[in-house]
Structure formats: structure tokens, C-alpha cells
Amino acid sequence: MILAAGKGVVALDFDGCIACGANVKASFAREKWGLELAVEQTAEDMFPFGHEKYRQMMDVVGRRTSEYELAPCCREACEMLRDKGFKLAVVTSREDYELDAAKRFISEHRLPLAEVYNTRRAGKKAICGEIGAVALLEDSLWKLVELEGTGVKLYFMEQKWNVHEQPKALELEFVVPVNGWQHFYRCLAGEDFETAKVVGHAAPS
């Protein structure tokens, strides 16, 4: 499905789609508890040491966002979508105390994302409705599932840490799996990322 530019907001998840923090989670677990995490164990529902330890970890890691990695091709894809008339907004599950770190990351990486909303660990159905989202990009499948039947186009960003969810995502007719920002751009804009980039929509990172 190609979306019409300017018709509603494209909501983008922050952690796991824009900013990737698996490396920071693994580092914290090693430093704090002497525990070794495989990348797929950095997802909350696959974390092997319990919910309490995961929340302890995230209370710290959420403030270390400057150490996160920008997802490949994220800035270029966002710039190109913006230039084609798409309205982009970040919709994150972060708590209020973690939000400034996310905004600094967006600013430091020169991302064209001025609108940032947070749900304070709640789902994203309500805020997507409030901002008039027509699409949502997420790396947590359950956050997409709750929007089934809302009319929002749902895109699941495949990552190393959500491999356990990828088979289920393929089974869901209302979810479109994407394997990166180039693929996401192609789904929304209906044109090849590299071809469009050569034409001059965005400068290289």
C-alpha cells in the first residue's frame, strides 16, 4: 500500500526503530550484574533475568541514549519522506524522565522529527488516534496488534532482537513486515530508496 503524502501522520517508534540500544543494554547487564546478553535477549519479553531486573536496567539505559546507535538509513529515509510531503512524528513508550534524552538524540543526529509524543509505557492506540496517524512503524509486535481494525497501516520493523516475533508477524494480514528503513521508505513512497536518493532527495550521512 502506497500512502498519499500529506494525508495524516506517519508515527515512528523511537527505541528499536530510530535508536538502537541493544549494545547499551548488554553493556549495562555485564557491568552491573556480570550477565552476558545475546542480542535477542535484550527485548523485554525475551529478557532471561526477570521483569524486575529489566525495569532496573531500563531506568538507567533510557538515560544513556547518547550511546545508542542510529538505525542505518534512518535519517536519509526520514528526510526523503519529509521532502515528499509526509508528516512524521515520533511516538515512544518512554516515561517523561527519559524523553529529553530521546529528543537530544534526535537533535544530535539531525533528524527531521520535530513532533515527539510519549505514552509512559502504555500502548500507542490512543495517541495514534489523537494525532491522526495513518501509519505506525514499530519493532514490538504487540504494540501493533492493539491497533488492529483502527485503519492505521501497521509496519513491523524486523530486527535481530525481535526474531522470535517475526514468524507471527508474517501470519498477520494487517501487519506489513519491513527489513529496514529503505524497505519502509519503498512501502510508503512507492519508489526505490537508492534511486530516489541518487535523484537528490537527501544528503548522505
Backbone as CSV, one residue per row, in Angstrom:
resi,resn,N_x,N_y,N_z,CA_x,CA_y,CA_z,C_x,C_y,C_z
1,MET,0.846,-1.203,0.000,0.000,0.000,0.000,0.876,1.246,0.000
2,ILE,0.702,2.112,-0.983,1.414,3.388,-1.041,0.534,4.444,-0.380
3,LEU,1.092,5.173,0.575,0.333,6.195,1.271,0.409,7.516,0.518
4,ALA,-0.665,8.256,0.570,-0.688,9.574,-0.059,-0.005,10.586,0.846
5,ALA,1.017,11.245,0.345,1.739,12.241,1.130,0.794,13.345,1.575
6,GLY,0.979,13.795,2.819,0.171,14.881,3.348,-1.165,14.444,3.916
7,LYS,-1.486,13.158,3.825,-2.761,12.659,4.330,-2.556,11.978,5.677
8,GLY,-2.464,12.760,6.738,-2.274,12.194,8.060,-0.812,12.074,8.445
9,VAL,-0.593,11.532,9.635,0.735,11.478,10.245,1.286,10.057,10.190
10,VAL,2.576,9.942,9.898,3.277,8.666,9.982,3.973,8.634,11.337
11,ALA,3.522,7.740,12.224,4.076,7.629,13.571,5.248,6.660,13.573
12,LEU,6.333,7.067,14.225,7.567,6.286,14.232,7.970,5.958,15.665
13,ASP,8.170,4.689,15.943,8.706,4.284,17.237,10.145,4.783,17.365
14,PHE,10.558,5.089,18.591,11.923,5.575,18.803,12.884,4.432,19.104
15,ASP,12.717,3.776,20.264,13.629,2.709,20.674,13.431,1.467,19.810
16,GLY,14.464,1.089,19.103,14.405,-0.111,18.292,14.140,0.128,16.826
17,CYS,13.626,1.316,16.494,13.405,1.665,15.089,14.316,2.811,14.664
18,ILE,14.312,3.883,15.450,15.187,5.025,15.179,16.528,4.854,15.889
19,ALA,16.459,4.639,17.187,17.651,4.486,18.022,17.737,3.057,18.538
20,CYS,18.861,2.420,18.313,19.026,1.009,18.669,19.949,0.890,19.875
21,GLY,19.418,0.361,20.973,20.169,0.332,22.228,20.529,-1.040,22.740
22,ALA,20.478,-2.054,21.892,20.815,-3.405,22.348,22.230,-3.455,22.911
23,ASN,23.142,-2.710,22.287,24.533,-2.697,22.751,24.650,-2.101,24.147
24,VAL,23.841,-1.083,24.449,23.887,-0.424,25.758,23.276,-1.327,26.825
25,LYS,22.194,-2.019,26.479,21.586,-2.965,27.421,22.573,-4.074,27.780
26,ALA,23.226,-4.620,26.770,24.185,-5.694,27.006,25.348,-5.213,27.861
27,SER,25.810,-4.002,27.597,26.908,-3.429,28.372,26.509,-3.223,29.825
28,PHE,25.294,-2.701,30.044,24.829,-2.472,31.411,24.716,-3.785,32.177
29,ALA,24.106,-4.803,31.574,23.934,-6.096,32.241,25.282,-6.701,32.618
30,ARG,26.268,-6.505,31.765,27.601,-7.029,32.035,28.263,-6.272,33.184
31,GLU,28.140,-4.933,33.168,28.789,-4.102,34.185,28.107,-4.233,35.544
32,LYS,26.777,-4.274,35.546,26.006,-4.240,36.786,25.908,-5.606,37.454
33,TRP,25.625,-6.639,36.667,25.341,-7.951,37.239,26.293,-9.043,36.772
34,GLY,27.217,-8.729,35.867,28.104,-9.750,35.339,27.387,-10.743,34.453
35,LEU,26.309,-10.304,33.825,25.490,-11.166,32.983,25.764,-10.876,31.508
36,GLU,25.811,-11.913,30.712,26.025,-11.772,29.277,24.686,-11.933,28.547
37,LEU,24.324,-10.952,27.752,23.079,-10.996,26.990,23.360,-11.184,25.507
38,ALA,22.696,-12.145,24.899,22.671,-12.221,23.443,21.742,-11.124,22.945
39,VAL,21.926,-10.680,21.703,21.144,-9.545,21.209,19.648,-9.817,21.281
40,GLU,19.216,-11.059,21.013,17.787,-11.355,21.053,17.236,-11.346,22.480
41,GLN,18.114,-11.383,23.482,17.675,-11.353,24.876,17.507,-9.933,25.407
42,THR,17.810,-8.939,24.585,17.667,-7.551,25.035,16.241,-7.041,24.905
43,ALA,15.359,-7.796,24.235,13.941,-7.449,24.175,13.291,-7.812,25.498
44,GLU,12.326,-6.999,25.932,11.732,-7.200,27.256,11.124,-8.588,27.422
45,ASP,10.405,-9.071,26.417,9.734,-10.357,26.575,10.668,-11.547,26.404
46,MET,11.948,-11.294,26.079,12.931,-12.365,25.975,14.055,-12.213,27.004
47,PHE,13.957,-11.189,27.832,14.988,-10.936,28.844,14.991,-12.083,29.859
48,PRO,16.129,-12.762,30.049,16.126,-14.013,30.817,16.229,-13.861,32.334
49,PHE,16.314,-12.630,32.828,16.570,-12.458,34.255,15.414,-11.797,35.006
50,GLY,14.239,-11.776,34.393,13.054,-11.309,35.088,12.681,-9.865,34.799
51,HIS,11.380,-9.584,34.983,10.854,-8.253,34.681,11.462,-7.186,35.585
52,GLU,11.662,-7.505,36.866,12.193,-6.508,37.801,13.584,-6.043,37.375
53,LYS,14.446,-6.987,37.032,15.795,-6.610,36.581,15.739,-5.848,35.258
54,TYR,14.813,-6.210,34.381,14.703,-5.489,33.109,14.333,-4.028,33.357
55,ARG,13.389,-3.797,34.246,12.976,-2.424,34.527,14.117,-1.650,35.208
56,GLN,14.867,-2.308,36.086,16.028,-1.664,36.700,17.027,-1.246,35.628
57,MET,17.241,-2.135,34.689,18.162,-1.840,33.600,17.679,-0.663,32.767
58,MET,16.402,-0.674,32.387,15.883,0.364,31.514,15.807,1.723,32.196
59,ASP,15.651,1.744,33.525,15.649,3.025,34.248,16.977,3.751,34.064
60,VAL,18.042,2.993,33.887,19.369,3.575,33.662,19.650,3.742,32.171
61,VAL,19.388,2.695,31.413,19.720,2.691,29.989,18.960,3.780,29.232
62,GLY,17.721,4.055,29.655,16.937,5.091,28.991,17.578,6.460,29.040
63,ARG,18.437,6.679,30.051,19.143,7.960,30.173,20.476,7.948,29.432
64,ARG,20.877,6.788,28.939,22.151,6.656,28.222,21.919,6.601,26.706
65,THR,20.892,7.300,26.263,20.505,7.249,24.853,21.598,7.771,23.930
66,SER,22.467,8.626,24.430,23.554,9.143,23.590,24.474,8.027,23.117
67,GLU,24.457,6.882,23.820,25.286,5.750,23.445,24.593,4.825,22.435
68,TYR,23.331,5.088,22.156,22.588,4.265,21.199,23.134,4.485,19.794
69,GLU,22.809,3.558,18.909,23.209,3.654,17.511,22.020,4.088,16.658
70,LEU,22.241,5.020,15.751,21.201,5.410,14.815,20.988,4.285,13.814
71,ALA,19.749,3.908,13.596,19.443,2.830,12.659,19.939,3.196,11.260
72,PRO,20.514,2.244,10.537,21.019,2.516,9.176,19.945,3.108,8.273
73,CYS,20.315,4.170,7.573,19.470,4.851,6.584,18.265,5.572,7.195
74,CYS,18.203,5.671,8.515,17.055,6.318,9.154,16.951,7.788,8.766
75,ARG,18.050,8.524,8.910,17.977,9.962,8.623,17.640,10.216,7.154
76,GLU,18.303,9.494,6.257,18.028,9.702,4.839,16.573,9.409,4.506
77,ALA,16.059,8.301,5.036,14.678,7.928,4.747,13.699,8.966,5.287
78,CYS,13.944,9.454,6.498,13.061,10.472,7.082,13.099,11.758,6.259
79,GLU,14.292,12.164,5.842,14.411,13.374,5.031,13.682,13.221,3.703
80,MET,13.826,12.061,3.101,13.190,11.823,1.811,11.672,11.770,1.933
81,LEU,11.183,11.155,3.001,9.735,11.128,3.228,9.199,12.532,3.505
82,ARG,9.936,13.291,4.302,9.543,14.684,4.562,9.489,15.485,3.269
83,ASP,10.504,15.322,2.425,10.560,16.071,1.179,9.436,15.694,0.212
84,LYS,8.885,14.497,0.405,7.761,14.073,-0.425,6.417,14.470,0.181
85,GLY,6.465,15.186,1.304,5.242,15.707,1.887,4.647,14.908,3.021
86,PHE,5.363,13.875,3.489,4.852,13.092,4.613,5.073,13.835,5.925
87,LYS,4.095,13.745,6.806,4.204,14.310,8.153,4.695,13.207,9.076
88,LEU,5.817,13.440,9.742,6.442,12.431,10.582,6.388,12.846,12.052
89,ALA,6.086,11.895,12.921,6.060,12.155,14.354,6.580,10.937,15.101
90,VAL,7.343,11.176,16.146,7.820,10.089,16.996,6.759,9.801,18.052
91,VAL,6.422,8.522,18.186,5.522,8.081,19.250,6.258,6.999,20.023
92,THR,6.702,7.332,21.226,7.529,6.440,22.023,6.825,6.032,23.307
93,SER,7.169,4.852,23.802,6.613,4.366,25.070,7.374,4.908,26.272
94,ARG,8.367,5.728,26.052,9.216,6.212,27.147,8.440,6.982,28.208
95,GLU,8.977,6.922,29.426,8.470,7.742,30.520,8.941,9.182,30.332
96,ASP,8.345,10.089,31.091,8.704,11.505,30.969,10.192,11.744,31.234
97,TYR,10.750,11.060,32.252,12.137,11.319,32.620,13.129,10.839,31.563
98,GLU,12.678,10.001,30.619,13.547,9.508,29.552,13.409,10.314,28.267
99,LEU,12.444,11.210,28.225,12.090,11.846,26.966,13.135,12.842,26.481
100,ASP,13.733,13.608,27.398,14.731,14.594,26.983,15.921,13.931,26.302
101,ALA,16.310,12.752,26.801,17.436,12.034,26.189,17.102,11.638,24.759
102,ALA,15.860,11.239,24.520,15.437,10.888,23.166,15.450,12.114,22.260
103,LYS,14.962,13.225,22.772,14.940,14.452,21.976,16.352,14.927,21.648
104,ARG,17.284,14.778,22.587,18.680,15.155,22.316,19.264,14.271,21.225
105,PHE,18.955,12.984,21.269,19.437,12.060,20.236,18.924,12.489,18.870
106,ILE,17.658,12.835,18.784,17.060,13.280,17.526,17.758,14.539,17.027
107,SER,18.022,15.477,17.929,18.688,16.724,17.553,20.134,16.490,17.132
108,GLU,20.865,15.682,17.891,22.274,15.445,17.603,22.473,14.727,16.267
109,HIS,21.493,13.913,15.886,21.598,13.192,14.617,20.867,13.909,13.478
110,ARG,20.431,15.127,13.755,19.831,15.994,12.743,18.653,15.321,12.028
111,LEU,17.805,14.687,12.818,16.641,14.020,12.247,15.489,15.011,12.093
112,PRO,14.775,14.982,10.990,13.677,15.934,10.756,12.393,15.504,11.472
113,LEU,12.501,15.427,12.809,11.397,14.911,13.622,11.121,15.877,14.766
114,ALA,10.304,16.870,14.497,10.033,17.907,15.489,8.967,17.491,16.495
115,GLU,8.048,16.621,16.078,6.961,16.203,16.955,7.330,14.907,17.660
116,VAL,7.334,14.942,19.002,7.672,13.765,19.798,6.630,13.589,20.895
117,TYR,5.999,12.423,20.919,4.972,12.112,21.913,5.383,10.855,22.679
118,ASN,5.041,10.805,23.976,5.351,9.600,24.749,4.105,9.097,25.474
119,THR,4.055,7.776,25.651,2.864,7.137,26.224,3.074,6.681,27.661
120,ARG,4.275,6.874,28.204,4.578,6.479,29.590,4.307,4.999,29.818
121,ARG,4.855,4.172,28.914,4.784,2.705,28.968,3.428,2.136,28.546
122,ALA,2.460,2.986,28.260,1.158,2.495,27.797,1.241,2.171,26.309
123,GLY,0.164,1.587,25.763,0.107,1.306,24.342,0.011,2.583,23.525
124,LYS,-0.045,2.436,22.219,0.022,3.592,21.325,-1.282,3.864,20.574
125,LYS,-2.301,3.104,20.856,-3.565,3.250,20.150,-4.169,4.632,20.362
126,ALA,-4.203,5.080,21.610,-4.843,6.359,21.934,-4.115,7.526,21.276
127,ILE,-2.790,7.581,21.429,-2.050,8.722,20.903,-2.064,8.724,19.380
128,CYS,-2.037,7.543,18.763,-2.117,7.498,17.298,-3.446,8.054,16.819
129,GLY,-4.509,7.792,17.574,-5.805,8.353,17.231,-5.839,9.859,17.404
130,GLU,-5.217,10.340,18.470,-5.226,11.776,18.770,-4.483,12.590,17.718
131,ILE,-3.380,12.061,17.204,-2.575,12.827,16.242,-2.969,12.540,14.797
132,GLY,-3.940,11.646,14.604,-4.384,11.343,13.247,-3.400,10.518,12.454
133,ALA,-2.771,9.550,13.117,-1.784,8.710,12.436,-2.456,7.821,11.389
134,VAL,-1.841,7.729,10.239,-2.309,6.831,9.185,-1.403,5.615,9.063
135,ALA,-0.235,5.671,9.721,0.708,4.559,9.697,1.529,4.583,10.979
136,LEU,1.977,3.394,11.390,2.828,3.273,12.578,3.937,2.274,12.284
137,LEU,5.174,2.675,12.557,6.335,1.807,12.441,6.762,1.403,13.840
138,GLU,6.866,0.094,14.093,7.161,-0.439,15.422,8.058,-1.663,15.320
139,ASP,8.849,-1.905,16.376,9.609,-3.151,16.428,9.071,-4.105,17.492
140,SER,7.980,-3.710,18.175,7.305,-4.581,19.149,5.950,-4.967,18.576
141,LEU,5.763,-6.243,18.310,4.566,-6.676,17.603,3.292,-6.407,18.383
142,TRP,3.327,-6.585,19.714,2.100,-6.398,20.495,1.592,-4.959,20.421
143,LYS,2.491,-4.006,20.232,2.067,-2.610,20.134,1.361,-2.333,18.810
144,LEU,1.621,-3.165,17.808,0.903,-3.071,16.543,-0.436,-3.798,16.625
145,VAL,-0.437,-4.944,17.266,-1.643,-5.769,17.336,-2.809,-5.014,17.967
146,GLU,-2.505,-4.162,18.950,-3.596,-3.438,19.609,-4.253,-2.405,18.688
147,LEU,-3.629,-2.097,17.560,-4.204,-1.142,16.611,-4.953,-1.829,15.477
148,GLU,-5.102,-3.140,15.559,-5.850,-3.861,14.534,-7.270,-3.297,14.434
149,GLY,-7.705,-3.062,13.206,-9.055,-2.574,12.975,-9.226,-1.074,13.099
150,THR,-8.152,-0.336,13.361,-8.248,1.119,13.508,-8.118,1.858,12.188
151,GLY,-7.682,1.167,11.162,-7.444,1.820,9.873,-6.025,2.334,9.721
152,VAL,-5.223,2.249,10.791,-3.826,2.663,10.726,-3.029,1.552,10.041
153,LYS,-2.207,1.922,9.059,-1.362,0.943,8.386,-0.203,0.599,9.318
154,LEU,0.008,-0.694,9.563,0.935,-1.132,10.603,2.168,-1.805,9.995
155,TYR,3.338,-1.262,10.316,4.598,-1.770,9.783,5.473,-2.294,10.930
156,PHE,5.948,-3.526,10.772,6.768,-4.176,11.786,8.222,-4.179,11.329
157,MET,9.072,-3.458,12.069,10.489,-3.369,11.738,11.219,-4.610,12.248
158,GLU,11.672,-5.440,11.336,12.405,-6.647,11.720,13.804,-6.268,12.210
159,GLN,14.145,-6.762,13.404,15.444,-6.504,13.995,15.993,-7.801,14.585
160,LYS,17.270,-7.805,14.931,17.887,-9.009,15.499,17.242,-9.394,16.824
161,TRP,16.754,-8.391,17.566,16.184,-8.680,18.890,14.711,-9.075,18.851
162,ASN,14.069,-9.033,17.694,12.669,-9.466,17.657,12.454,-10.653,16.717
163,VAL,13.501,-11.462,16.540,13.381,-12.624,15.643,12.294,-13.587,16.117
164,HIS,12.042,-13.627,17.432,11.012,-14.518,17.967,9.606,-14.080,17.565
165,GLU,9.445,-12.815,17.179,8.138,-12.299,16.780,7.922,-12.322,15.266
166,GLN,8.989,-12.486,14.515,8.890,-12.359,13.066,7.995,-13.404,12.404
167,PRO,8.021,-14.686,12.821,7.086,-15.636,12.205,5.620,-15.255,12.427
168,LYS,5.295,-14.779,13.625,3.925,-14.360,13.908,3.535,-13.161,13.069
169,ALA,4.456,-12.221,12.894,4.167,-11.029,12.094,3.809,-11.408,10.662
170,LEU,4.473,-12.422,10.138,4.194,-12.869,8.773,2.798,-13.460,8.640
171,GLU,2.251,-13.963,9.744,0.923,-14.582,9.724,-0.207,-13.557,9.786
172,LEU,0.097,-12.348,10.238,-0.939,-11.340,10.467,-1.171,-10.516,9.201
173,GLU,-2.364,-10.605,8.658,-2.666,-9.912,7.408,-2.630,-8.398,7.549
174,PHE,-2.850,-7.902,8.753,-2.910,-6.453,8.956,-1.552,-5.841,9.304
175,VAL,-0.496,-6.643,9.316,0.852,-6.172,9.618,1.744,-6.361,8.391
176,VAL,2.545,-5.329,8.087,3.497,-5.397,6.971,4.915,-5.426,7.545
177,PRO,5.609,-6.565,7.472,6.995,-6.606,7.940,7.910,-5.830,6.980
178,VAL,8.848,-5.069,7.546,9.853,-4.364,6.740,11.220,-4.685,7.319
179,ASN,12.213,-4.823,6.456,13.534,-5.249,6.912,14.519,-4.101,7.062
180,GLY,14.023,-2.891,7.153,14.883,-1.730,7.364,14.230,-0.468,6.840
181,TRP,14.931,0.649,7.006,14.366,1.940,6.603,14.229,2.073,5.099
182,GLN,15.113,1.455,4.343,14.981,1.507,2.890,13.684,0.831,2.444
183,HIS,13.403,-0.315,3.040,12.177,-1.048,2.728,10.941,-0.246,3.164
184,PHE,11.016,0.360,4.345,9.903,1.170,4.849,9.628,2.344,3.914
185,TYR,10.690,3.003,3.461,10.527,4.104,2.517,9.830,3.634,1.243
186,ARG,10.255,2.501,0.727,9.666,1.981,-0.510,8.179,1.666,-0.323
187,CYS,7.829,1.143,0.849,6.419,0.833,1.126,5.566,2.100,1.136
188,LEU,6.068,3.172,1.740,5.288,4.395,1.846,5.292,5.203,0.560
189,ALA,6.461,5.356,-0.024,6.611,6.267,-1.160,6.384,5.604,-2.507
190,GLY,6.496,4.271,-2.546,6.272,3.570,-3.806,7.389,3.714,-4.808
191,GLU,8.601,4.021,-4.324,9.752,4.106,-5.224,10.983,3.561,-4.525
192,ASP,11.945,3.130,-5.291,13.159,2.553,-4.755,13.969,3.597,-3.994
193,PHE,14.457,3.220,-2.806,15.197,4.136,-1.942,16.463,4.650,-2.611
194,GLU,17.291,3.747,-3.134,18.569,4.152,-3.704,18.385,5.021,-4.941
195,THR,17.390,4.703,-5.756,17.124,5.513,-6.947,16.714,6.908,-6.551
196,ALA,15.807,6.991,-5.573,15.334,8.302,-5.116,16.460,9.099,-4.479
197,LYS,17.346,8.422,-3.772,18.468,9.087,-3.100,19.416,9.695,-4.117
198,VAL,19.677,8.970,-5.212,20.557,9.471,-6.265,19.973,10.719,-6.913
199,VAL,18.660,10.732,-7.024,17.987,11.890,-7.622,18.233,13.152,-6.794
200,GLY,18.521,12.951,-5.491,18.913,14.104,-4.686,17.945,14.501,-3.607
201,HIS,17.107,13.562,-3.128,16.171,13.897,-2.065,16.868,14.152,-0.741
202,ALA,17.999,13.481,-0.505,18.658,13.610,0.802,20.160,13.519,0.634
203,ALA,20.862,14.217,1.514,22.310,14.159,1.531,22.759,12.933,2.298
204,PRO,23.906,12.352,1.957,24.387,11.185,2.689,24.773,11.537,4.116
205,SER,24.721,10.548,5.010,25.103,10.786,6.403,26.604,11.051,6.496
